Amino acid sequence: MAKEAATAVEEPVVSEAGEDVVEGNRERAASIVTKYAAAAAAAGLIPMPAADIAAISAVQIKMLHSLSKLYGVPFSEEWARSAVASLTGSVAADGIGRVGVGSMLKLIPGVGHVASMFALPGVAWGATSALGQIFARHFEDGGSLLNLNLKVWRPIFCDKAEAASKQN
């Protein structure tokens, strides 16, 4: 009888706690995404062409590692790189082009570096923010780095990255 009473009391608490955990994870995920989007934008300021792109990629992979850890999803750097490339590759040709142009502008003495300082950080922020939001939602729904549905997420990534780039 005491066991039944304890169970009856515990069940609503577990249910509420589960909802609190989900909401808490969403808040922590949003904080992680914001932190890494800012780091990616800062990486866009690196004065050396190509080093900035490598740094942005590293920040994005570290963000996925943090999100994977938060949601208890197995992480592999190789899987993360593959998932990021698959998601961003064909959709973000325009964005990747802008990142490449922003990076290469740094080769032009004086004016090029100043111009790239305005272009690349915004694109890096937008792409990283969109990537993080998508993977947080995917992980929350029980997904992993290996089962991202590109048909669903590519258009969303493109829209989110464009919107985030315009905000920053």
N, C-alpha and C positions, 0 to 999 in steps of 0.2 A: 504494500500500500504506500509506504513512504517512497519507494522507488518510483511508483506511478506519479505521485504528487511532484517529485523532483523533476521528472521528465516533462510533465505538463508545464511546469514553471520555466524550464530551460528552453523548450522549443521556441517560444516567441523571441527569447533573447538571442538564440542562434540566428533566427531569421533576420532580426534587426541588425545583428552584428554583421551578417553577410552583406546586407545592403550598405552598412557603414563601411565595410571593407572595400566594396566596389566603388563607392563614392570617394573613399580615401585614396584608393589606387588611381582614380581619375584625376584627383587633385595633384597627387605626387607625379603622375605621368605628365600633366600639363606643366608642372614646375620643371621637370626634367627636360621636356621639349623646349621650353623657353630658354633655359640655361644653355642648352647646346645650340640652339638657333643663334643666340647672342655670340657664342664662341665661334660658330661658323662665320658669322658676319665679321668678327674680329680677325679670323684667319684670312678673310678676303682682303685685308689690309696689308698682308705680308708683301714686301716690296719686290720679291723675286717671282717672275713668271713661272708657272707650273708648280712651284713650291706652295703657292696659295691654294691651288686646286687639290694637291695632295693633303694639305692640312685640313681643308674642308671635308674631304672624304674621310679622313681619320676621325674627325669630330663626329661625323654622321655614324660611323661604325661604333664609336664609343657610346653614342646616344642609344643605338639599338641594343648594345650590351646592357646598359642601365635599364632600359625598358624590359628587356628579356628577364633580367634579374627581378625586377619589380613584379612581373606577372608569372614568374616561375617557369619561363619558357627556356628550353635548352638553347644554348648559344654556341655558335662556331663562327669565327671571323670569316672563314671561307663562305659559309652559308649566308652570312650577313652581307658580304660584298656581292654575292650572286643575287640576293633578294633586292638590294638597292639598285644594282645594274639592270635587273629585269624590270623593275618598276619605273625607273627614271630613264632608261636607255632610249626606247623608241618614242616615248611621249615627250620627253624634255629636250628634243633636238634643238628647239629654239632656245630653251634655257641654257643648255649645255653650250650652244653657240655663243650666247651672251656671256657665259662664264669664261669661255675661251678667249673671246674678244676682250673682255675685261682684264683677263690675265695678261694677254699679249700687249695691251695698251701700255703696260708698264715698261715695255721695251723702248718706247718713245721717250727720250729724255725730257724731264720737266712736265710738260703738258700731259703726256701719256699717263704718268703715275697719278696725277691729280684726277684725270678723267676716270681712271680705273677705281679710284677711291670712292667714287659716287656710284659706279655700276655694280661692281662685284659684291660688296657687302649686302646689298639689298637682295640680289639674286640668291646668295648663299643663305641668308636668313629665310627667305621664302621657301626654298627647296627643302631646307633642313626642318623647318616648322611643319611643312606639309608631310614630309616623310615621317616625322615623329608622331603626328596626329593619326596618320593612317595605321602605323604599326601599333600604337597604343590601342586603338579600337580593334584591330585585328587580333592582338594578343588577348584583349578583354573578352573577345568572342570565342576564345579557345584556340586561336590559330597559332601557327609556328612560323619560323623562318622558311620552312620548306613548302608550305601550302597556301601561299598568298595567291588569291584569285586575281590575276592581272587584268582580266576583262572588266572586273568590277572596280578595281582600285586605280588603274591608270587614268581614267578620265577625272576621277576625284583628285588624284595627285596633281594633275595638270591645273585644274581649277583652283585648288588650295594654294599651290605654289605661285600662281599668277596673282591671286588675291593678296597673299602675304607679301609678295614683292612690291606690289603697289602701295601697301600700307607703310612700308619702311623705306 
